[in-house]
C-alpha cells in the first residue's frame, strides 16, 4: 500500500545495512510517520509490547524478525531459548505470535549456530512475503461480498471495528483488504470507522490509512454503530481477529461482541477476515480458553491528540480517584458470525467447516 504515493510495507529490513529492521511507529499515527530502526531483540520485544507494532499478523512477523536480530547477536542455544521466551511473553492473546515463534524454533533449533542468523532472516522474510500473498487472497475472496451489494452502482456501507488494515499486517490487511480492492475496482464503497476506544485504533489508524488510499469513510463513536444498523445504513460488518478457535469463536478488539449482537438483531451480515495462522486448533471454547490481555488503566483514563495550538498532548479524562479496568479483547461466539473470510475462501464459522477447508492444519 502507499503513504502519500510511496509504497510501503509495515516492516522491512533496512535498505542501507541489510540487517536492522524498520517499522512504522503506530503510536505516533496519525500525527507523524516515524520510521523506527530496531537493532536488538529487546527493542523488538518492546515494540510489540508497547504496540509500536500491533495487529495479529504483524505481531507474528515482528517476532520472527526479533528472533533474527537475536541470532545475529548470539546464535547459541541459550540465546535462542531466551529470544523465544522474551518475545513470547510480549502479547498473550494474538495467536500469530506463538505460531511465528514455533515456526522459527522448528527451523533454527536443529541448525548449527553458525547457520542460524542467515536462516532466521530468510525465514522472517518468507513469513512476510507469505503474509502479503495471504492477505491479497483474503481481499479477493471478500470482494464479492461488497460487489454483490453494489447493484446499479449504489453505495455500499461497510462498518469496521478497530484496525485490520495494511498496518496491522505486512501489507493489504485482513478486514480492509476487500474494501481496498472494491475501491480500486471502482465500486462506490464507504466505511463507517468506529473510533475503537480505548486506544482509538479506528479513529487514529483505520481512518488514517483509508484516507491515504482515498477510500471514503466516516469516523463514528463506538456506540453509534447499532444506530446506523437500525436505520439501514450498514450493508455489512467486516472485522479482523487476533485468535479464532477450531469451533469458530472469534477473539478481537474489545467491543466486537457488541457489534455482532447489533448486527444479528438488525439482520446485518457480520464477517470476520483472517489468515489461517490466526486459527488456534488447540482450543474450542473461546470464552474459557482464550487469555484476555488486561492492559494499563491509563489507556482508559487518558487520551492523546492534537491540541488547538498544534502540539500533541495527553490529557486525563477520568476523575483522579476513579480506577479503570481495561480488557483489550472480547470473544464473539461462533453463532453470531455470518462467516469467515480466509485465504482459501469463505467459510462458515463452525468446526466442521473449518476442518473441511483446512484439512492439512486441523
C-alpha positions as CSV (number, residue, x, y, z in Angstrom):
1,X,0.0,0.0,0.0
2,X,1.1,3.6,-0.2
3,X,1.7,6.6,2.0
4,X,1.5,9.8,0.0
5,X,2.2,7.9,-3.2
6,X,5.2,6.0,-1.8
7,X,4.8,2.2,-1.5
8,X,5.4,0.8,2.0
9,X,5.2,-2.4,3.9
10,X,4.7,-2.2,7.7
11,X,8.0,-4.0,8.4
12,X,11.2,-4.4,6.4
13,X,14.9,-4.9,6.6
14,X,16.8,-1.6,6.4
15,X,18.0,-0.9,2.8
16,X,21.3,0.5,4.0
17,X,22.8,-2.0,6.4
18,X,20.6,-5.1,5.3
19,X,20.3,-6.4,8.9
20,X,18.4,-3.9,11.2
21,X,14.6,-3.8,11.0
22,X,12.4,-0.8,10.2
23,X,8.9,-0.4,11.4
24,X,6.3,2.4,11.4
25,X,5.7,3.5,14.9
26,X,1.9,3.2,15.1
27,X,1.7,5.0,18.4
28,X,2.7,8.2,16.6
29,X,0.0,7.9,13.9
30,X,-1.9,9.8,12.6
31,X,0.2,12.8,13.7
32,X,3.6,11.6,12.4
33,X,5.0,8.8,10.2
34,X,8.0,7.8,12.3
35,X,10.1,5.0,10.7
36,X,11.9,3.4,13.7
37,X,15.1,1.4,13.3
38,X,15.3,-1.7,15.6
39,X,18.7,-3.3,16.2
40,X,18.2,-5.8,19.0
41,X,15.7,-8.5,20.0
42,X,14.9,-6.5,23.2
43,X,14.0,-3.4,21.1
44,X,11.7,-5.6,19.0
45,X,10.1,-7.1,22.2
46,X,9.4,-3.5,23.4
47,X,7.9,-2.5,20.1
48,X,5.5,-5.4,20.3
49,X,4.6,-5.0,23.9
50,X,4.2,-1.2,23.7
51,X,2.2,-1.5,20.5
52,X,4.6,0.3,18.1
53,X,3.6,-2.7,16.0
54,X,0.2,-4.3,16.5
55,X,-2.3,-6.5,14.7
56,X,-2.0,-10.2,14.9
57,X,-0.3,-10.9,11.6
58,X,2.2,-8.1,12.0
59,X,3.0,-9.2,15.6
60,X,3.9,-12.6,14.2
61,X,6.2,-11.2,11.5
62,X,7.8,-8.8,14.0
63,X,8.5,-11.6,16.4
64,X,10.2,-13.6,13.6
65,X,12.5,-10.6,12.9
66,X,13.1,-10.3,16.6
67,X,14.5,-13.9,16.6
68,X,16.6,-13.0,13.6
69,X,18.1,-10.0,15.5
70,X,18.8,-12.2,18.4
71,X,20.6,-14.8,16.3
72,X,22.7,-12.1,14.7
73,X,23.9,-11.0,18.1
74,X,24.3,-14.5,19.6
75,X,23.2,-17.7,17.9
76,X,23.7,-20.0,20.8
77,X,21.0,-22.4,22.1
78,X,20.7,-20.2,25.2
79,X,20.1,-17.1,23.1
80,X,17.5,-18.8,21.0
81,X,15.7,-20.0,24.1
82,X,15.8,-16.6,25.6
83,X,14.5,-14.9,22.5
84,X,11.6,-17.3,22.2
85,X,10.7,-16.7,25.9
86,X,11.0,-12.9,25.9
87,X,9.2,-12.4,22.6
88,X,6.6,-15.0,23.5
89,X,5.7,-13.0,26.7
90,X,5.0,-9.7,25.0
91,X,1.3,-10.2,24.0
92,X,-0.8,-13.1,25.3
93,X,-3.9,-13.0,23.1
94,X,-2.8,-12.9,19.4
95,X,-2.1,-16.5,18.4
96,X,0.1,-15.4,15.4
97,X,2.9,-14.6,17.9
98,X,3.0,-18.2,19.1
99,X,2.7,-19.5,15.6
100,X,5.6,-17.5,14.2
101,X,7.9,-18.3,17.2
102,X,7.1,-22.0,16.9
103,X,7.9,-21.9,13.2
104,X,11.2,-20.1,13.9
105,X,12.1,-22.6,16.6
106,X,11.4,-25.6,14.4
107,X,13.7,-24.2,11.7
108,X,16.6,-23.0,13.9
109,X,16.9,-25.5,16.7
110,X,18.4,-28.3,14.5
111,X,20.9,-25.9,12.8
112,X,24.4,-25.3,13.8
113,X,24.7,-21.8,15.5
114,X,26.8,-20.5,12.6
115,X,23.9,-21.1,10.2
116,X,21.1,-19.7,12.3
117,X,21.3,-16.0,11.6
118,X,21.1,-16.2,7.9
119,X,18.3,-18.8,8.1
120,X,16.4,-16.7,10.6
121,X,16.4,-13.6,8.3
122,X,15.4,-15.7,5.3
123,X,12.5,-17.3,7.3
124,X,11.3,-14.0,8.6
125,X,11.3,-12.6,5.1
126,X,9.4,-15.7,3.9
127,X,6.8,-15.2,6.7
128,X,6.3,-11.6,5.5
129,X,6.0,-12.5,1.8
130,X,3.5,-15.2,2.7
131,X,1.5,-12.7,4.7
132,X,1.2,-10.4,1.8
133,X,0.0,-13.1,-0.5
134,X,-2.4,-14.4,2.1
135,X,-3.9,-11.0,2.7
136,X,-4.2,-10.4,-1.0
137,X,-6.2,-13.6,-1.3
138,X,-8.4,-12.6,1.6
139,X,-9.2,-9.4,-0.2
140,X,-10.0,-11.3,-3.4
141,X,-12.3,-13.7,-1.6
142,X,-14.0,-10.9,0.3
143,X,-14.5,-8.6,-2.6
144,X,-17.7,-10.4,-3.9
145,X,-19.4,-9.7,-0.5
146,X,-19.1,-6.0,-1.3
147,X,-19.6,-6.2,-5.1
148,X,-22.9,-8.1,-4.8
149,X,-24.4,-5.3,-2.8
150,X,-23.4,-2.6,-5.3
151,X,-26.4,-3.2,-7.6
152,X,-26.9,-0.3,-10.1
153,X,-23.9,1.5,-8.8
154,X,-25.4,2.1,-5.3
155,X,-23.0,2.9,-2.4
156,X,-22.1,0.0,-0.2
157,X,-21.7,0.9,3.5
158,X,-19.3,-1.3,5.5
159,X,-18.8,-0.9,9.2
160,X,-15.5,-2.0,10.8
161,X,-14.1,-2.0,14.3
162,X,-10.5,-1.5,15.4
163,X,-7.8,-1.6,12.7
164,X,-7.3,-4.6,10.5
165,X,-5.8,-2.8,7.5
166,X,-2.4,-3.0,6.0
167,X,-0.6,-1.6,9.0
168,X,-1.9,-4.5,11.1
169,X,-0.4,-6.9,8.7
170,X,2.7,-6.8,6.4
171,X,0.5,-5.4,3.5
172,X,-3.1,-5.3,2.3
173,X,-4.7,-6.1,5.7
174,X,-7.4,-8.6,6.5
175,X,-10.8,-6.8,7.1
176,X,-9.8,-3.8,4.9
177,X,-8.3,-5.8,2.0
178,X,-11.7,-6.4,0.4
179,X,-12.5,-2.8,0.9
180,X,-9.3,-1.6,-0.8
181,X,-10.0,-4.0,-3.7
182,X,-13.6,-2.8,-4.0
183,X,-12.5,0.8,-4.1
184,X,-9.7,0.1,-6.6
185,X,-12.3,-1.7,-8.8
186,X,-14.4,1.4,-9.0
187,X,-17.1,0.3,-6.5
188,X,-18.7,3.1,-4.5
189,X,-17.7,1.8,-1.1
190,X,-17.9,3.8,2.1
191,X,-16.6,2.8,5.5
192,X,-18.1,3.5,8.9
193,X,-15.0,3.7,11.1
194,X,-15.7,3.1,14.7
195,X,-13.3,5.1,16.9
196,X,-12.5,1.9,19.0
197,X,-11.8,3.1,22.5
198,X,-9.7,3.0,24.5
199,X,-6.7,3.2,22.1
200,X,-8.7,4.6,19.3
201,X,-7.2,2.4,16.6
202,X,-10.2,3.1,14.4
203,X,-10.1,6.9,14.6
204,X,-6.3,7.1,14.5
205,X,-5.2,4.2,12.3
206,X,-8.0,2.9,10.1
207,X,-9.1,6.5,9.3
208,X,-5.5,7.4,8.5
209,X,-4.8,4.6,6.1
210,X,-8.2,4.8,4.4
211,X,-7.6,8.5,3.9
212,X,-4.2,7.9,2.5
213,X,-5.7,5.5,-0.1
214,X,-8.6,7.7,-0.9
215,X,-11.4,5.5,0.4
216,X,-14.5,7.4,1.5
217,X,-15.0,6.9,5.2
218,X,-16.7,8.5,8.3
219,X,-15.4,8.2,11.9
220,X,-18.2,7.4,14.4
221,X,-18.3,6.8,18.1
222,X,-18.3,3.1,19.1
223,X,-21.8,3.4,20.4
224,X,-23.2,4.7,17.1
225,X,-22.8,1.5,15.1
226,X,-26.1,0.0,16.3
227,X,-27.9,3.1,15.5
228,X,-26.7,3.1,11.8
229,X,-27.6,-0.6,11.5
230,X,-31.2,0.2,12.8
231,X,-31.6,2.8,10.1
232,X,-30.4,0.6,7.3
233,X,-27.2,2.5,6.7
234,X,-24.9,-0.5,7.2
235,X,-24.8,-3.2,4.5
236,X,-22.3,-5.5,6.2
237,X,-19.8,-5.6,9.0
238,X,-16.2,-6.8,8.4
239,X,-13.8,-7.1,11.3
240,X,-10.4,-8.8,11.9
241,X,-9.4,-11.1,14.7
242,X,-6.5,-12.0,16.9
243,X,-7.5,-15.6,17.5
244,X,-10.2,-17.9,16.2
245,X,-10.9,-21.3,17.9
246,X,-11.3,-24.5,16.0
247,X,-15.1,-24.2,16.6
248,X,-15.3,-20.7,15.1
249,X,-15.4,-18.4,18.2
250,X,-13.7,-15.1,17.4
251,X,-11.5,-13.0,19.7
252,X,-11.0,-9.5,18.6
253,X,-10.6,-6.0,20.0
254,X,-13.0,-5.2,22.9
255,X,-16.4,-4.1,21.6
256,X,-16.5,-6.5,18.7
257,X,-19.0,-8.7,20.5
258,X,-21.4,-5.8,20.9
259,X,-21.2,-5.1,17.1
260,X,-22.0,-8.8,16.4
261,X,-25.1,-8.6,18.7
262,X,-26.3,-5.4,17.0
263,X,-25.7,-6.9,13.6
264,X,-27.7,-10.1,14.4
265,X,-30.6,-8.0,15.8
266,X,-30.7,-6.0,12.6
267,X,-30.1,-8.7,10.0
268,X,-26.7,-7.3,9.0
269,X,-24.1,-9.8,7.9
270,X,-21.2,-10.0,10.3
271,X,-18.0,-11.3,8.6
272,X,-14.5,-11.9,10.1
273,X,-11.4,-11.8,7.9
274,X,-8.4,-13.8,9.0
275,X,-5.4,-15.7,7.8
276,X,-5.2,-19.4,8.7
277,X,-2.3,-18.6,11.0
278,X,-4.8,-16.9,13.3
279,X,-6.7,-20.2,13.9
280,X,-5.9,-21.8,17.2
281,X,-6.5,-25.5,16.5
282,X,-5.8,-26.4,20.2
283,X,-9.0,-24.9,21.7
284,X,-12.7,-25.0,21.0
285,X,-14.3,-22.7,23.6
286,X,-13.1,-19.1,23.2
287,X,-14.8,-17.8,26.3
288,X,-13.0,-20.2,28.7
289,X,-9.7,-20.9,26.8
290,X,-8.5,-17.6,25.2
291,X,-6.4,-15.5,27.6
292,X,-7.7,-11.9,27.5
293,X,-5.0,-9.3,27.8
294,X,-5.6,-6.7,30.5
295,X,-3.8,-3.6,29.5
296,X,-2.8,-0.5,31.5
297,X,-5.6,1.6,33.1
298,X,-4.0,4.7,31.6
299,X,-5.3,3.7,28.2
300,X,-8.8,4.3,29.6
301,X,-8.1,7.3,31.9
302,X,-6.2,9.3,29.3
303,X,-6.4,10.3,25.7
304,X,-3.7,11.7,23.3
305,X,-4.4,14.1,20.5
306,X,-3.5,17.3,18.7
307,X,-4.2,20.4,20.8
308,X,-5.6,23.5,19.2
309,X,-2.2,25.1,19.2
310,X,-0.9,22.2,17.1
311,X,1.0,20.4,19.8
312,X,0.5,16.7,20.7
313,X,-1.0,16.4,24.2
314,X,-2.1,13.7,26.6
315,X,-5.0,14.6,28.9
316,X,-6.7,12.8,31.7
317,X,-10.5,12.3,31.1
318,X,-11.4,10.4,34.3
319,X,-11.5,11.7,37.9
320,X,-8.2,11.3,39.6
321,X,-9.6,9.0,42.3
322,X,-11.5,6.7,39.9
323,X,-9.9,3.4,39.0
324,X,-10.3,1.9,35.5
325,X,-10.3,-1.6,34.0
326,X,-9.0,-2.3,30.5
327,X,-9.7,-5.7,29.0
328,X,-8.2,-5.4,25.5
329,X,-10.3,-8.1,23.8
330,X,-13.6,-9.9,23.9
331,X,-14.9,-13.1,22.4
332,X,-17.8,-13.3,19.8
333,X,-19.4,-16.7,19.8
334,X,-19.4,-18.5,16.5
335,X,-23.3,-18.4,16.4
336,X,-23.1,-14.7,15.8
337,X,-20.6,-14.8,13.0
338,X,-22.1,-15.0,9.4
339,X,-18.8,-16.4,8.1
340,X,-15.1,-16.2,7.9
341,X,-13.0,-14.7,5.0
342,X,-9.8,-16.7,4.7
343,X,-7.1,-17.0,2.1
344,X,-8.7,-20.2,0.9
345,X,-12.2,-18.8,0.5
346,X,-15.4,-18.1,2.5
347,X,-16.1,-20.5,5.4
348,X,-18.9,-21.0,7.9
349,X,-17.8,-20.3,11.5
350,X,-18.0,-23.9,12.8
351,X,-15.7,-26.8,13.5
352,X,-16.8,-28.9,10.6
353,X,-16.5,-26.2,8.0
354,X,-13.0,-25.1,9.3
355,X,-11.8,-28.7,9.4
356,X,-13.0,-29.3,5.8
357,X,-11.3,-26.1,4.5
358,X,-8.1,-26.7,6.3
359,X,-7.7,-30.4,6.3
360,X,-3.9,-30.1,6.4
361,X,-4.0,-28.0,9.5
362,X,-6.9,-29.1,11.7
